[in-house]
Every structure is written in C-alpha cells, then in structure tokens.
Amino acid sequence: MCNRYLSFLFMLLLSVSAALAQNVVQYDLYVTDTLVNYSGKEKHAIAVNGQIPMPTLTFTEGDTAEIVLHNQLKESTSLHWHGVQLPNREDGVPFLTQMPIPAGETYIYRFPIKQNGTYWYHSHSGFQEQIGMYGSLIFHKQKGDTTFRKGIDDIPTVPILLSEWTDLHPHNVQRMLSSGNDWFGIKKNTVQSYAEAIKEGHFKTKVTNEWKRMEAMDVSDVYYEKFLINGTSEQQLSSFKAGDRVRLRLINGGASSYFWITYAGGKITVVANDGNDVEPVEVDRLIIGVSETYDIIVDIPDAHTAYELMATAEDRSGSASIYIGEGIRQLVSPLPRLRYFEGMKMMNDMMKMNGDMDDMGMDMGLQKMDMNAVMYPEIPAEDAHQHHDNATHQQEQKNAHHHVEEHTSDHSHNHHLDHKQHNGHGPSYQKMVTLNYAMLKSPHKTTLPSDAPVKELRFELTGNMNRYVWSMDNRVLSETDKIPVDKGEVLRIILYNNSMMRHPMHLHGFDFRVLNGQGEYAPLKNVLDIMPMETDTIEFMANTEGDWFFHCHILYHMMAGMNRVFAVGDYQNDLLTNKEKAYKVLQRESNMLHFMAENDFATNGNDGQAMLQNTRWSLGTEWRLGYHDMHGYEVETHFGRYIGKMQWLMPFVGFDWRYRKMGHNEQERNIFGQVNKKDNRSAFSIGAIYTLPMLINFQAEVYHDGIVRLSLMREDIPVSRRVRAGFMVNTDKEYMFDLRYILTRNFGVRTHYDSDMGFGVGLAVNY
C-alpha cells in the first residue's frame, strides 16, 4: 500500500514538473481598422498592433502558443494558422472550426508547437486577408534536434513576407470579376483586343480564341496598385557583408499573386518548402505560389555591394525588392512583358470546343512543363516555340526535370535603370535553371504505414472565366456535403486541373506527400500549385479528428466556390453548438450574390440593365426609354439557371412589359408574320440563352400569347484596348449597334443606333 502511494506521489510530481517546465509563449494581438496610403490615395485597411503586415510570431518546437486576439473592429474576425498541425478547434475557420469572433470580443487560441519551419497566419473571415490581416509565423528547431543541419540552420534568417495591395474594396473586386468587368485588363494592358491582334500578326489567333468561346489570355485576375515585401515596396538589409550567407524565409501572403524570385548575387539554394526541410537544390529562379513558403539561402559575393532579391508578379505588372548588403546596388534584370498572344495561341491548341482541356496524351505534372513558357520573353524564341511544339505534337521529354532557359536583358520594366550595374554574378547572361516540384526531396523518409487502409479520391478542378465560377467536379461548396474520412485512413487525392488557370490547393491541418518520383523521400507540403492540364497525386494519413478545409488559396477562387471539407472521424466541437447549421452558413459564403448595373444616358433615350447573380442563378432586367422616335418604353425581366460545366446554357422564365403609341392602322409584325396590335403589352415567356462560338448569345423566347422571338447579341467586343463594340438583332425586326469608349472603371462614352430609338450619343455609367 505504501509503495503504491509513493508511486502515485512520484507520478504526480513528474506531472507537475512537466507542467511547470512547459514553455508557454503568449502574444496579444489587437485588431483595428486603419487607413493606409500605398498609391497616393488614403484607403481603409486592417492593422494588428498598429502594423501591416501583422507582427511576426516566433516559437520553438515544444512550446505552447497562446495568442490572445482582441477584436476592436466593427465586424467579426478570425485567425487561421497556415500549415500548422493543431487541434481542429484552433484552426480558425469561421462556421467550420469555431464561430466568428464578434466585434469587441477577445478570443484565445492555444495549441502546442509540434513542428519547425516557416509558416504564416491570416484571417479566414471574408476578404480581411487582402487588406492587412496576414503575418509571419516562425517555428525554430530545438537545441540538439537530430535534424539540425550545419550551414543551414545556424546562419542568420530573415522573414520575407510578400503581398499586394489594391485600392478597391475586395468585395468590389469579387463583384467586378463575377460581372465580367474588364477594367483590370485595361489597367494591366492585357485586353488582347482585335486591334492589338492585327498589329502583332495574331488576328487568326484572336478569332480562333473567341470561336472556342474563350476570353483573353491572362495569368492573374486582379490589378494591384502595389506589390510589397514586409509591408513596403523596397527594403534594405545593410547588416550583411561580403562572404556572408543569409537564410530568407519567403512567404507568399498575397491574396491572388504568384511571384517570380530572382537574385542579383548568383544562385539561390532552396532548403525548405512549406515548413518542411528539403535536400538543398540550387536554382536561378523560382516561382512561389499563393500561400506557399520557401526557405532559400543566398550569398553576398562582394564587398560594398547591395544585391537585389526581386519578387516580380507573375503577370509582370509590378515588383518589390529587398537589397542585401550595403553599397552600390546590384540589380536583377527586370522581367519584361509577357507575350500574351503566344499564350493565347497555345491555349487555342489545347482547348476543345466543349470547353475541356485537351492534354493530347501527355504525362504532365509537378510543374515540369510550364505551359506559360511560350509567353516568357526572357526565353529565346526557338526555345519557347519548342515548348509549344512539344505540347502540340506530344513530344515532351518525360525525364526532364527542369527547363533550361536563356535570360535576355530586356529593360522595358521601369526598374531603377539609372543605378543598374552588372558584374556577372546575377543570372542575366547565363543558362537559367527554374525550380519545379520534381526537384524537391525530403532529407528523411516520409512513407506512410503500409497496413493503413487507403481511401482514394479524384477531383477535377473546373472553372468558368466568363462568369468567374470556380469549382471542383463542377460543384461549389454550397452544392456538396462534407467528405467523410475514417481516422487512421490514408487519403490519396488525385488532382486534375481542367481549367485555364493555376490553382494553389491548400490542405488545413496536415502535411501531405507529393508523389514526385522521389519514392520514400517524397517531399512534404501543405500547398500544391497545380498548373493547367496537370495531374498530380498527394497523400496523407488522416490521424487528427476534425473538419478540415481543402481549398484553392487564391482568395477570389475560394470565395467563388473552389473548396471542400474533409470530416475526419466523429469530432465533437464544443465551439459549435450546431455544426450542421454553421456549415450551411459557410456554404453560403461560397455562393454569394453579386449585383451589377449599367445605364446609358443618351440623346435619343435611356437604356440599361441590372443583374443579380450567384453561381447558378440569374435575375436580370433590361429597360429602354425612347425620347423621340420610340415614344415609349420597354422592360424585360428574366429569371434563369445556368446549366452545364461551362454554363453556356441558361433556361429562363420571363416577363415583358412594353408601351408604344401606334397609329390607328399601325401594326408590329415579326418575320414569322405574327402581329402585335396593342399599344400596351404585358406578356409572360419561357426561353433560353445559349452562348455560341464567337461569344455570341442566342436567345429563344416564346410568350404566353404564342409570339416567338429569336435574338442574336453580343456586348463588349474588344475593338481596341478601351473601345468596345456590340450588336443585337431579333426576329421582331429590331436591331442595334453600339460603340463605347471606356474612360474609367465606372464611366464611358457611348454612341449607338437603335431601330426604335434612332441614333444617340451619351454617357455610359456602370456599377
């Protein structure tokens, strides 16, 4: 009895000692509204502890993190710990792992630090991530860690947090994308109009593009006024000198921007990715996907020189730089403008008439063949065309692990050219090696238990650029249930990208193995950037219960529906009193309604339209009011649902209300001989709209009184960068032609001829 009592006391003392020895690291974060000026205009943003980005939080593996969030906003908020393995209730996804933190409330996140590496954290509430709520998260290795690497883990480190800024409210960005507004293309000079196509000898390319019902080629969606490194467009690290090595912890905290990383001081050595060590690999440049992290090592070759590390937006619309060292600035050759029509031609060859991608039997994946290569001016023309020919003729060398590219010194980018100096260290005049996933290898085995049951899932990444709907297997989150997974199962996920854009797919709560040909040493990641036409496979053991989010980390793609939830085990979350009800709220977030309206105040009348849409449904109304020839008005309203993956078909029900003063013997007769004798006409209808080649809409409508109307119409034909044309013709013998010059995002000048209203010129306003 005495021995048992002593054993109990001993165990109690051990437990108390362990609890006392536990290192709790606490941070207080105060979230407030603020004003910023990145572009000469004062705009609303969100700051944490008075700063953007949020403070860098540092822990050591084995610590317990305790983060106290004080919400001083006028709206709810949350924090997600990107890439961190933790209890599900701490993951920070509103309506999935917790309820939103209300305005004025305080919330405590508490979880053990079980990893080491470079991570980050951000809001998972609405669009708050875009306007300031993102920060670095650094987990250090413990002293004596067996994975400690000399010359890698014992050199100075600097967090490098990349991001972007838009003066527009993110809600407005999403609405503009969903309504097809091409203002961002105008700002980035990526319209690819017919005038530009003719000038560059690509008229046939443009016609083929629209014949296949595709819009202009682009590699990003949003125009940003500024790109940032650690919250500024330029930063200096003056403490380093010749012979020093520095480890840069690169974090892409942008909402939708990919960045090319290039360094003026020579090679870049990649030593970690998404918080996980990899065998060191030397490259000349790499592209960091949205939400990815890379740890890289760079050298400072010469004294009295500050070497530029430049982060250039993938669409080449801007960049931000950090200068390492002190002295004369050694700059990277700026990346020139993309060859968009070359990319359009490539996409034409790969797109079927039904909207699917045609992989032509190629074994593509792991970024080994960059389908955008033909657009890069820094690649010699013969090399770029070789990429294109390989795609077209199915001659890709499957054992190629990287592209070999020649970098030319095109200085079209406005980038401090008055200070430029070249001393041969940078990659500008040598063969260039670009990182891809096939190069990544874990320094230790990552195999999963061979006796664990395997659940295999396949997802096709799908999208519709015309209406900006992003989905998986043609379903957005609001159209799916949670995917049940047994705890202890190995989940093997095959991803095929059948869309025209790349997608950084992020898994909450777990690292996954990327099956990249490295066998037992497959690298561990939590973000997989998958390019068009690629098929990649990942796998992980679902050994932590909870509801785990899996989504595209381009913020506007996620909010448009490209996400799923894995429900591992039967997890009871005390933070959610009604999980089913909360999940429905989350689902609605991925299927938001978007409103758009436009009106032409012209000399001959007033005409316009308004529309309320979500992923599948559309409620739209059009109106015309004539001042002279027409002497009447017409209002048409349609309520319909888009059908099919490409959403080219929309059946609808409608209501037509019109008035026109006609003479005693005057009649309206359509081409079918059907007659309308009434001054006033109110009619219900059923019909459908179908998108034909050349993006022409064909509308067929039958009214309750038997009258049939067929129409062909198209708006926004890109004549030049700012000029748009449109037309409409129908079986009621009505027709219209118009030209519009776009002045600003919301205003333009329009001239048109309408068979009822005559000729007019006016101011076009849109929202």
Summary of the structure (lengths in Angstrom):
residues: 767
radius of gyration: 28.8
end to end distance: 81.7
largest distance: 116.6
contacts: 2547
relative contact order: 0.10
helix: 16%
strand: 43%
